[in-house]
Amino acid sequence: MDHNYEIKRLTLSDLRNDHEGFIISNIAALISEVFSEPPWSESFSSSRLMFGLGVEMMRKCSILFVAMNKKDSSIVGYILGQEIFKDQSDDRDQTLFKISGRRDLDYLFANNQRVFYVSGIGVARQYRGQGLAESLSSELIHELRRLKFNYRLGRTDINAISMRKLYVKQGFQELSVHDLTYPSRSYWLLNL
């Protein structure tokens, strides 16, 4: 099937070389659109989103895939995450405890297992229902296997039906652990 978008991996260098800020402002606008909707109903300023994206991209093994409209290169979908750790050895490291507020999932790090956490995935309204989120997630899973990660971890709201269906379709298991700060968000795990 020929799509009107292409999936591309972007690096921190790509964002730094985007002197007009086209890419980062497009991603920030998409994040704002996606997370302003229920069940999230969150509101973030563009500057906060752009700063947060820069911080995420500086973390260890940060990976960002975007779907770009073939006609105008606008960002119509994204998936972003990074390697997470049991304990912090660098200020840029993200730990599962900082994300969830719990130690329930620390067992994932036994025997030096590598864990990748997806901090965000989203698709523009007019592109939904075309399998774009699945394509982005599949690209990431393929890359994580190539990089020899053991687990892909995600979190979503119990009312985010589309995301929950995608997790099931891709073989994730819902864990019994819920987020401490956001109790309606549960964790999903894929063994790679």
N, CA, C and O of each residue as an XYZ file, in Angstrom:
768
protein
N       0.842     -1.174      0.000
C       0.000      0.000      0.000
C       0.895      1.248      0.000
O       1.819      1.361      0.805
N       0.608      2.170     -0.907
C       1.366      3.412     -0.971
C       0.736      4.438     -0.045
O      -0.438      4.781     -0.185
N       1.529      4.925      0.904
C       1.037      5.891      1.880
C       1.442      7.301      1.470
O       2.383      7.489      0.699
N       0.725      8.282      1.992
C       1.067      9.673      1.718
C       2.011     10.219      2.789
O       2.114     11.430      2.982
N       2.698      9.310      3.480
C       3.686      9.686      4.484
C       4.857      8.717      4.397
O       4.739      7.618      3.854
N       5.992      9.150      4.947
C       7.142      8.268      5.049
C       7.650      8.308      6.489
O       7.585      9.341      7.155
N       8.157      7.171      6.956
C       8.675      7.087      8.316
C      10.183      7.260      8.262
O      10.877      6.654      7.446
N      10.664      8.113      9.165
C      12.083      8.456      9.181
C      12.556      8.559     10.625
O      11.838      9.066     11.487
N      13.766      8.076     10.884
C      14.356      8.240     12.207
C      15.083      9.580     12.232
O      15.846      9.903     11.321
N      14.836     10.354     13.288
C      15.512     11.630     13.466
C      16.449     11.552     14.668
O      16.158     10.866     15.648
N      17.558     12.247     14.587
C      18.540     12.277     15.663
C      18.607     13.677     16.264
O      18.005     14.618     15.747
N      19.332     13.796     17.342
C      19.555     15.102     17.953
C      20.240     16.034     16.954
O      19.939     17.227     16.914
N      21.148     15.503     16.159
C      21.820     16.312     15.130
C      20.827     16.859     14.117
O      20.951     18.003     13.682
N      19.846     16.052     13.741
C      18.819     16.530     12.809
C      18.085     17.733     13.391
O      17.821     18.709     12.690
N      17.761     17.651     14.676
C      17.051     18.759     15.319
C      17.957     19.986     15.430
O      17.503     21.111     15.220
N      19.220     19.779     15.756
C      20.162     20.898     15.857
C      20.400     21.570     14.508
O      20.596     22.783     14.437
N      20.380     20.778     13.443
C      20.626     21.320     12.101
C      19.387     21.944     11.466
O      19.473     22.530     10.387
N      18.263     21.824     12.112
C      17.012     22.417     11.631
C      16.949     23.868     12.143
O      16.224     24.175     13.089
N      17.718     24.739     11.499
C      17.901     26.107     11.977
C      16.616     26.922     12.018
O      16.512     27.861     12.808
N      15.651     26.589     11.199
C      14.369     27.300     11.217
C      13.424     26.740     12.282
O      12.403     27.356     12.588
N      13.756     25.582     12.847
C      12.915     24.977     13.874
C      11.651     24.332     13.331
O      10.701     24.108     14.080
N      11.626     24.029     12.035
C      10.441     23.445     11.403
C      10.081     22.097     12.024
O       8.921     21.853     12.356
N      11.067     21.232     12.179
C      10.806     19.874     12.673
C      10.311     19.905     14.112
O       9.269     19.332     14.431
N      11.061     20.574     14.975
C      10.706     20.564     16.394
C       9.377     21.270     16.649
O       8.613     20.846     17.516
N       9.092     22.330     15.916
C       7.801     23.010     16.108
C       6.655     22.150     15.602
O       5.565     22.181     16.173
N       6.883     21.375     14.531
C       5.862     20.441     14.033
C       5.581     19.341     15.044
O       4.426     18.990     15.287
N       6.640     18.800     15.631
C       6.457     17.740     16.626
C       5.745     18.293     17.852
O       4.845     17.648     18.389
N       6.142     19.486     18.299
C       5.493     20.109     19.456
C       4.010     20.340     19.191
O       3.184     20.104     20.073
N       3.662     20.793     18.001
C       2.248     21.024     17.655
C       1.471     19.707     17.668
O       0.329     19.659     18.125
N       2.091     18.649     17.169
C       1.436     17.339     17.160
C       1.230     16.823     18.583
O       0.150     16.334     18.917
N       2.254     16.930     19.413
C       2.136     16.486     20.809
C       1.028     17.267     21.505
O       0.218     16.692     22.232
N       0.995     18.563     21.284
C      -0.037     19.410     21.882
C      -1.433     18.961     21.451
O      -2.348     18.884     22.271
N      -1.586     18.666     20.162
C      -2.878     18.204     19.636
C      -3.293     16.886     20.277
O      -4.410     16.755     20.777
N      -2.394     15.917     20.259
C      -2.710     14.576     20.742
C      -3.036     14.572     22.234
O      -4.021     13.965     22.654
N      -2.214     15.246     23.031
C      -2.380     15.153     24.476
C      -3.353     16.174     25.062
O      -3.556     16.220     26.275
N      -3.959     16.999     24.187
C      -5.030     17.880     24.671
C      -6.368     17.146     24.653
O      -7.349     17.620     25.226
N      -6.403     15.995     23.998
C      -7.627     15.200     23.877
C      -7.780     14.271     25.078
O      -6.798     13.926     25.735
N      -9.032     13.865     25.362
C      -9.242     12.855     26.403
C      -8.571     11.540     25.980
O      -8.518     11.270     24.780
N      -8.078     10.742     26.858
C      -8.188     10.846     28.306
C      -7.112     11.718     28.940
O      -7.103     11.896     30.158
N      -6.197     12.269     28.126
C      -5.074     13.031     28.685
C      -5.510     14.430     29.136
O      -5.262     14.839     30.270
N      -6.161     15.144     28.227
C      -6.658     16.497     28.502
C      -5.606     17.387     29.160
O      -5.886     18.091     30.130
N      -4.390     17.342     28.614
C      -3.289     18.126     29.151
C      -3.002     19.306     28.231
O      -3.269     19.249     27.031
N      -2.467     20.355     28.795
C      -2.148     21.549     28.027
C      -0.711     21.958     28.311
O      -0.335     22.195     29.459
N       0.088     22.039     27.254
C       1.486     22.427     27.378
C       1.778     23.556     26.402
O       1.228     23.586     25.301
N       2.633     24.477     26.797
C       3.051     25.534     25.874
C       4.028     24.936     24.865
O       4.711     23.954     25.158
N       4.090     25.528     23.689
C       5.022     25.054     22.657
C       6.460     25.103     23.146
O       7.239     24.188     22.879
N       6.823     26.178     23.870
C       8.206     26.289     24.337
C       8.544     25.173     25.318
O       9.652     24.639     25.289
N       7.604     24.817     26.182
C       7.848     23.720     27.126
C       8.001     22.391     26.391
O       8.866     21.584     26.733
N       7.162     22.166     25.381
C       7.250     20.929     24.610
C       8.567     20.847     23.840
O       9.191     19.787     23.785
N       8.989     21.960     23.249
C      10.245     21.953     22.492
C      11.434     21.716     23.418
O      12.354     20.973     23.078
N      11.413     22.344     24.577
C      12.483     22.126     25.563
C      12.492     20.667     26.008
O      13.551     20.041     26.062
N      11.316     20.123     26.328
C      11.203     18.733     26.768
C      11.683     17.752     25.719
O      12.323     16.751     26.043
N      11.376     18.037     24.463
C      11.831     17.175     23.380
C      13.356     17.192     23.297
O      13.983     16.151     23.099
N      13.949     18.377     23.447
C      15.407     18.472     23.442
C      16.024     17.677     24.572
O      17.024     16.987     24.371
N      15.439     17.763     25.762
C      15.934     17.005     26.914
C      15.832     15.510     26.632
O      16.786     14.768     26.866
N      14.686     15.066     26.134
C      14.497     13.628     25.841
C      15.524     13.134     24.829
O      16.048     12.028     24.957
N      15.809     13.958     23.825
C      16.736     13.537     22.769
C      18.181     13.471     23.260
O      19.021     12.856     22.601
N      18.489     14.089     24.398
C      19.852     14.035     24.940
C      20.049     12.855     25.888
O      21.150     12.655     26.400
N      19.008     12.081     26.125
C      19.139     10.923     27.015
C      19.803      9.760     26.289
O      19.850      9.724     25.060
N      20.317      8.807     27.073
C      21.004      7.657     26.488
C      20.070      6.861     25.594
O      18.931      6.555     25.947
N      20.595      6.542     24.435
C      19.891      5.736     23.444
C      18.480      6.252     23.189
O      17.521      5.481     23.165
N      18.365      7.547     23.001
C      17.084      8.151     22.655
C      16.776      7.839     21.193
O      17.647      7.939     20.329
N      15.540      7.463     20.929
C      15.136      7.142     19.557
C      13.838      7.875     19.246
O      12.876      7.827     20.013
N      13.835      8.552     18.105
C      12.664      9.274     17.614
C      12.411      8.876     16.171
O      13.258      9.071     15.300
N      11.236      8.317     15.931
C      10.776      8.080     14.572
C       9.614      9.024     14.327
O       8.769      9.227     15.200
N       9.577      9.601     13.131
C       8.461     10.457     12.753
C       7.882      9.961     11.430
O       8.555      9.316     10.626
N       6.620     10.289     11.244
C       5.978     10.079      9.950
C       5.818     11.461      9.345
O       5.215     12.350      9.945
N       6.368     11.631      8.144
C       6.335     12.928      7.483
C       5.427     12.862      6.257
O       5.492     11.928      5.458
N       4.583     13.877      6.136
C       3.742     14.013      4.954
C       4.658     14.172      3.742
O       5.547     15.023      3.742
N       4.442     13.358      2.712
C       5.314     13.386      1.534
C       5.221     14.705      0.764
O       6.177     15.101      0.096
N       4.088     15.378      0.853
C       3.916     16.613      0.080
C       4.592     17.818      0.719
O       5.278     18.580      0.037
N       4.403     17.993      2.023
C       4.903     19.225      2.647
C       5.889     18.981      3.793
O       6.306     19.926      4.463
N       6.262     17.724      4.021
C       7.221     17.330      5.069
C       6.752     17.644      6.484
O       7.561     17.630      7.412
N       5.467     17.925      6.670
C       4.963     18.148      8.026
C       4.962     16.816      8.778
O       4.842     15.748      8.177
N       5.097     16.900     10.098
C       5.123     15.716     10.953
C       3.681     15.330     11.267
O       2.932     16.130     11.827
N       3.291     14.107     10.909
C       1.914     13.652     11.120
C       1.829     12.512     12.128
O       0.736     12.058     12.469
N       2.985     12.051     12.604
C       3.021     11.004     13.615
C       4.420     10.914     14.191
O       5.399     11.284     13.542
N       4.504     10.418     15.419
C       5.821     10.270     16.050
C       5.764      9.179     17.108
O       4.701      8.833     17.622
N       6.948      8.646     17.417
C       7.148      7.778     18.572
C       8.529      8.116     19.119
O       9.504      8.196     18.371
N       8.600      8.314     20.432
C       9.822      8.775     21.073
C      10.036      8.025     22.376
O       9.093      7.792     23.132
N      11.270      7.654     22.630
C      11.603      7.012     23.888
C      13.098      6.942     24.082
O      13.874      7.454     23.275
N      13.494      6.293     25.180
C      14.908      6.170     25.498
C      15.133      4.975     26.410
O      14.202      4.426     26.999
N      16.392      4.593     26.504
C      16.754      3.540     27.438
C      16.544      4.070     28.851
O      16.870      5.219     29.150
N      16.000      3.225     29.710
C      15.815      3.615     31.107
C      16.621      2.665     31.990
O      17.027      1.580     31.573
N      16.834      3.114     33.219
C      17.740      2.403     34.107
C      17.110      2.212     35.474
O      16.159      2.903     35.839
N      17.653      1.268     36.221
C      17.189      1.056     37.595
C      17.655      2.197     38.482
O      16.896      2.714     39.302
N      18.908      2.581     38.310
C      19.489      3.667     39.098
C      20.140      4.672     38.165
O      20.552      4.332     37.056
N      20.227      5.888     38.614
C      20.775      6.978     37.817
C      22.281      7.093     38.025
O      22.744      7.256     39.154
N      23.049      7.008     36.930
C      24.498      7.208     37.019
C      24.912      8.504     36.325
O      26.054      8.945     36.451
N      23.989      9.102     35.601
C      24.216     10.341     34.858
C      22.942     11.171     35.012
O      21.842     10.619     35.018
N      23.083     12.474     35.135
C      21.904     13.338     35.311
C      20.896     13.211     34.175
O      19.706     13.463     34.361
N      21.377     12.819     33.006
C      20.468     12.677     31.863
C      19.706     11.358     31.872
O      18.713     11.211     31.161
N      20.163     10.400     32.671
C      19.501      9.093     32.706
C      18.081      9.219     33.226
O      17.796     10.020     34.116
N      17.221      8.434     32.671
C      15.846      8.341     33.141
C      15.720      7.004     33.865
O      16.170      5.977     33.358
N      15.116      7.014     35.034
C      14.914      5.768     35.764
C      13.422      5.438     35.776
O      12.568      6.316     35.657
N      13.146      4.169     35.922
C      11.767      3.733     35.998
C      11.095      4.269     37.253
O       9.895      4.543     37.249
N      11.858      4.417     38.317
C      11.312      4.974     39.548
C      10.873      6.429     39.341
O       9.819      6.832     39.833
N      11.680      7.223     38.609
C      11.302      8.617     38.344
C      10.037      8.687     37.491
O       9.241      9.614     37.645
N       9.845      7.731     36.607
C       8.675      7.735     35.731
C       7.431      7.275     36.480
O       6.395      7.938     36.435
N       7.531      6.150     37.162
C       6.345      5.517     37.751
C       6.121      5.839     39.221
O       5.003      5.716     39.720
N       7.183      6.252     39.922
C       7.077      6.478     41.358
C       7.078      5.189     42.152
O       6.792      5.195     43.350
N       7.397      4.080     41.496
C       7.364      2.756     42.129
C       8.649      1.992     41.838
O       9.400      2.325     40.921
N       8.879      0.964     42.637
C      10.007      0.048     42.424
C       9.515     -1.328     41.958
O      10.308     -2.263     41.844
N       8.229     -1.452     41.693
C       7.613     -2.728     41.326
C       8.203     -3.358     40.062
O       8.162     -4.578     39.903
N       8.739     -2.553     39.184
C       9.237     -3.074     37.914
C      10.763     -3.188     37.862
O      11.328     -3.457     36.802
N      11.422     -2.987     38.987
C      12.885     -3.065     39.014
C      13.410     -4.443     38.603
O      14.562     -4.573     38.191
N      12.573     -5.458     38.714
C      12.998     -6.804     38.316
C      13.378     -6.863     36.829
O      14.118     -7.757     36.417
N      12.882     -5.927     36.033
C      13.197     -5.928     34.605
C      14.690     -5.730     34.337
O      15.192     -6.104     33.278
N      15.385     -5.144     35.297
C      16.802     -4.848     35.115
C      17.725     -5.968     35.591
O      18.946     -5.827     35.515
N      17.164     -7.080     36.080
C      17.982     -8.203     36.552
C      18.876     -8.709     35.421
O      18.489     -8.685     34.253
N      20.043     -9.155     35.772
C      20.997     -9.725     34.802
C      21.345     -8.761     33.674
O      21.566     -9.171     32.535
N      21.391     -7.475     34.009
C      21.767     -6.434     33.038
C      20.857     -6.362     31.815
O      21.307     -6.060     30.710
N      19.598     -6.636     32.024
C      18.627     -6.538     30.933
C      18.481     -5.072     30.523
O      18.514     -4.178     31.369
N      18.319     -4.835     29.223
C      18.148     -3.477     28.709
C      16.663     -3.201     28.499
O      15.947     -3.993     27.887
N      16.215     -2.055     29.022
C      14.804     -1.678     28.968
C      14.673     -0.362     28.218
O      15.373      0.607     28.513
N      13.768     -0.337     27.246
C      13.484      0.883     26.483
C      12.063      1.316     26.809
O      11.123      0.525     26.733
N      11.923      2.587     27.174
C      10.632      3.148     27.561
C      10.174      4.164     26.520
O      10.921      5.075     26.162
N       8.958      4.006     26.042
C       8.384      4.970     25.103
C       7.652      6.037     25.901
O       6.685      5.758     26.609
N       8.134      7.258     25.768
C       7.537      8.375     26.497
C       6.392      9.023     25.728
O       5.581      9.741     26.313
N       6.321      8.776     24.429
C       5.220      9.366     23.669
C       5.049      8.747     22.299
O       6.018      8.390     21.630
N       3.807      8.630     21.901
C       3.442      8.199     20.552
C       2.161      8.937     20.210
O       1.267      9.060     21.048
N       2.069      9.426     18.989
C       0.864     10.144     18.599
C       0.748     10.284     17.096
O       1.741     10.261     16.368
N      -0.483     10.430     16.651
C      -0.788     10.569     15.225
C      -1.793     11.714     15.074
O      -2.747     11.823     15.844
N      -1.565     12.556     14.080
C      -2.492     13.657     13.785
C      -3.872     13.104     13.460
O      -3.998     12.040     12.854
N      -4.896     13.827     13.863
C      -6.290     13.362     13.687
C      -6.581     12.847     12.287
O      -7.126     11.755     12.128
N      -6.223     13.621     11.274
C      -6.589     13.253      9.901
C      -5.839     12.031      9.377
O      -6.155     11.534      8.296
N      -4.839     11.535     10.133
C      -4.083     10.355      9.718
C      -4.426      9.120     10.542
O      -3.857      8.050     10.326
N      -5.329      9.261     11.462
C      -5.683      8.118     12.312
C      -6.496      7.089     11.528
O      -7.176      7.414     10.554
N      -6.406      5.850     11.979
C      -7.149      4.770     11.333
C      -6.469      4.225     10.090
O      -7.053      3.406      9.380
N      -5.242      4.662      9.810
C      -4.509      4.203      8.632
C      -3.353      3.272      8.984
O      -2.560      2.900      8.118
N      -3.261      2.894     10.272
C      -2.192      1.997     10.697
C      -0.867      2.694     10.943
O       0.171      2.039     11.043
N      -0.893      4.024     11.043
C       0.345      4.781     11.215
C       0.999      4.530     12.576
O       2.217      4.365     12.644
N       0.225      4.498     13.650
C       0.790      4.219     14.978
C       1.421      2.828     15.001
O       2.484      2.633     15.591
N       0.775      1.879     14.368
C       1.335      0.523     14.300
C       2.639      0.510     13.506
O       3.593     -0.165     13.894
N       2.687      1.245     12.404
C       3.917      1.309     11.602
C       5.060      1.936     12.390
O       6.184      1.435     12.365
N       4.774      3.028     13.090
C       5.800      3.679     13.909
C       6.298      2.737     15.003
O       7.502      2.616     15.231
N       5.365      2.076     15.670
C       5.729      1.161     16.750
C       6.531     -0.021     16.207
O       7.494     -0.455     16.841
N       6.148     -0.542     15.050
C       6.874     -1.663     14.440
C       8.290     -1.274     14.054
O       9.221     -2.057     14.240
N       8.463     -0.063     13.515
C       9.809      0.428     13.179
C      10.684      0.472     14.433
O      11.841      0.054     14.417
N      10.107      0.983     15.510
C      10.854      1.081     16.761
C      11.208     -0.308     17.291
O      12.348     -0.537     17.694
N      10.268     -1.220     17.296
C      10.525     -2.579     17.783
C      11.648     -3.233     16.982
O      12.525     -3.885     17.549
N      11.616     -3.059     15.675
C      12.675     -3.607     14.817
C      14.041     -3.025     15.214
O      15.026     -3.755     15.320
N      14.085     -1.718     15.430
C      15.337     -1.063     15.818
C      15.812     -1.535     17.191
O      17.008     -1.745     17.392
N      14.887     -1.703     18.137
C      15.257     -2.152     19.477
C      15.822     -3.574     19.445
O      16.754     -3.891     20.184
N      15.269     -4.412     18.605
C      15.814     -5.770     18.473
C      17.216     -5.717     17.885
O      18.107     -6.450     18.315
N      17.406     -4.856     16.909
C      18.740     -4.699     16.304
C      19.753     -4.221     17.345
O      20.911     -4.638     17.327
N      19.313     -3.344     18.251
C      20.194     -2.805     19.285
C      20.307     -3.706     20.520
O      20.962     -3.357     21.502
N      19.655     -4.869     20.449
C      19.731     -5.892     21.505
C      19.123     -5.464     22.840
O      19.656     -5.773     23.906
N      17.998     -4.747     22.765
C      17.226     -4.474     23.972
C      16.465     -5.735     24.341
O      16.155     -6.559     23.480
N      16.166     -5.883     25.629
C      15.409     -7.044     26.100
C      13.918     -6.765     26.208
O      13.093     -7.650     25.985
N      13.576     -5.510     26.557
C      12.178     -5.158     26.781
C      11.850     -3.810     26.165
O      12.690     -2.912     26.094
N      10.598     -3.693     25.719
C      10.029     -2.414     25.301
C       8.868     -2.166     26.254
O       7.935     -2.966     26.320
N       8.923     -1.064     26.990
C       7.933     -0.745     28.006
C       7.167      0.505     27.597
O       7.745      1.455     27.070
N       5.878      0.494     27.841
C       5.047      1.666     27.576
C       4.036      1.834     28.692
O       3.848      0.951     29.529
N       3.399      2.977     28.684
C       2.383      3.286     29.692
C       1.254      3.995     28.960
O       1.491      4.854     28.110
N       0.037      3.629     29.296
C      -1.099      4.327     28.705
C      -2.265      4.331     29.672
O      -2.315      3.533     30.608
N      -3.188      5.224     29.440
C      -4.378      5.348     30.271
C      -5.327      4.185     29.996
O      -5.403      3.689     28.872
N      -6.042      3.761     31.021
C      -6.987      2.653     30.836
C      -8.116      3.031     29.876
O      -8.807      2.150     29.364
N      -8.311      4.322     29.627
C      -9.350      4.771     28.689
C      -8.815      5.053     27.286
O      -9.576      5.472     26.414
N      -7.545      4.836     27.058
C      -6.947      5.030     25.732
C      -7.125      3.729     24.943
O      -6.179      2.963     24.761
N      -8.326      3.502     24.490
C      -8.710      2.227     23.866
C      -7.855      1.893     22.644
O      -7.406      0.756     22.506
N      -7.622      2.857     21.762
C      -6.829      2.584     20.551
C      -5.419      2.123     20.891
O      -4.907      1.183     20.283
N      -4.792      2.779     21.856
C      -3.428      2.399     22.235
C      -3.417      1.021     22.883
O      -2.522      0.218     22.622
N      -4.390      0.751     23.712
C      -4.476     -0.559     24.360
C      -4.655     -1.663     23.311
O      -4.052     -2.731     23.423
N      -5.477     -1.407     22.303
C      -5.680     -2.387     21.221
C      -4.387     -2.616     20.446
O      -4.068     -3.745     20.074
N      -3.643     -1.531     20.207
C      -2.373     -1.667     19.496
C      -1.393     -2.505     20.311
O      -0.721     -3.380     19.764
N      -1.306     -2.243     21.610
C      -0.425     -3.040     22.463
C      -0.783     -4.531     22.374
O       0.100     -5.373     22.212
N      -2.052     -4.848     22.478
C      -2.486     -6.250     22.392
C      -2.111     -6.837     21.037
O      -1.574     -7.942     20.964
N      -2.389     -6.105     19.972
C      -2.103     -6.577     18.613
C      -0.615     -6.861     18.418
O      -0.249     -7.791     17.699
N       0.242     -6.064     19.054
C       1.677     -6.245     18.866
C       2.306     -7.194     19.887
O       3.526     -7.350     19.915
N       1.481     -7.828     20.725
C       1.988     -8.856     21.624
C       2.450     -8.379     22.985
O       3.110     -9.128     23.705
N       2.118     -7.148     23.357
C       2.471     -6.644     24.681
C       1.583     -7.305     25.734
O       0.476     -7.758     25.443
N       2.094     -7.347     26.960
C       1.322     -7.834     28.099
C       1.074     -6.669     29.040
O       1.999     -5.931     29.379
N      -0.172     -6.502     29.464
C      -0.460     -5.461     30.441
C       0.004     -5.945     31.807
O      -0.320     -7.055     32.229
N       0.757     -5.112     32.482
C       1.258     -5.449     33.808
C       0.265     -4.972     34.860
O      -0.539     -4.076     34.604
N       0.324     -5.567     36.024
C      -0.612     -5.192     37.094
C      -0.195     -3.903     37.798
O      -0.872     -3.450     38.720
N       0.912     -3.318     37.367
C       1.438     -2.101     37.985
C       0.788     -0.870     37.356
O       0.724     -0.736     36.134
N       0.313      0.014     38.211
C      -0.230      1.294     37.753
C       0.672      2.410     38.250
O       1.368      2.274     39.256
N       0.644      3.505     37.528
C       1.455      4.667     37.858
C       1.023      5.246     39.202
O      -0.171      5.298     39.496
N       1.974      5.680     40.014
C       1.664      6.258     41.316
C       1.015      7.639     41.174
O       0.026      7.934     41.845
N       1.570      8.475     40.304
C       1.038      9.821     40.101
C      -0.267      9.810     39.313
O      -1.177     10.584     39.607
N      -0.363      8.931     38.308
C      -1.554      8.822     37.464
C      -2.087      7.391     37.562
O      -1.770      6.567     36.704
N      -2.886      7.073     38.585
C      -3.332      5.695     38.821
C      -4.135      5.070     37.676
O      -4.269      3.848     37.620
N      -4.670      5.887     36.765
C      -5.430      5.319     35.646
C      -4.509      4.883     34.496
O      -4.986      4.437     33.452
N      -3.210      5.012     34.687
C      -2.252      4.605     33.653
C      -1.565      3.308     34.068
O      -1.005      3.193     35.158
N      -1.629      2.343     33.164
C      -0.996      1.054     33.429
C       0.200      0.861     32.486
O       0.346      1.549     31.475
N       1.033     -0.088     32.857
C       2.254     -0.362     32.102
C       2.075     -1.595     31.235
O       1.402     -2.554     31.613
N       2.699     -1.546     30.056
C       2.627     -2.625     29.092
C       4.041     -3.016     28.694
O       4.896     -2.154     28.489
N       4.289     -4.332     28.585
C       5.634     -4.844     28.356
C       5.668     -5.778     27.157
O       4.798     -6.633     26.986
N       6.685     -5.597     26.338
C       6.947     -6.508     25.221
C       8.335     -7.091     25.400
O       9.318     -6.357     25.497
N       8.413     -8.420     25.443
C       9.712     -9.097     25.459
C      10.250     -9.075     24.037
O       9.586     -9.515     23.099
N      11.439     -8.565     23.897
C      12.037     -8.464     22.548
C      12.890     -9.678     22.254
O      13.473     -9.776     21.174
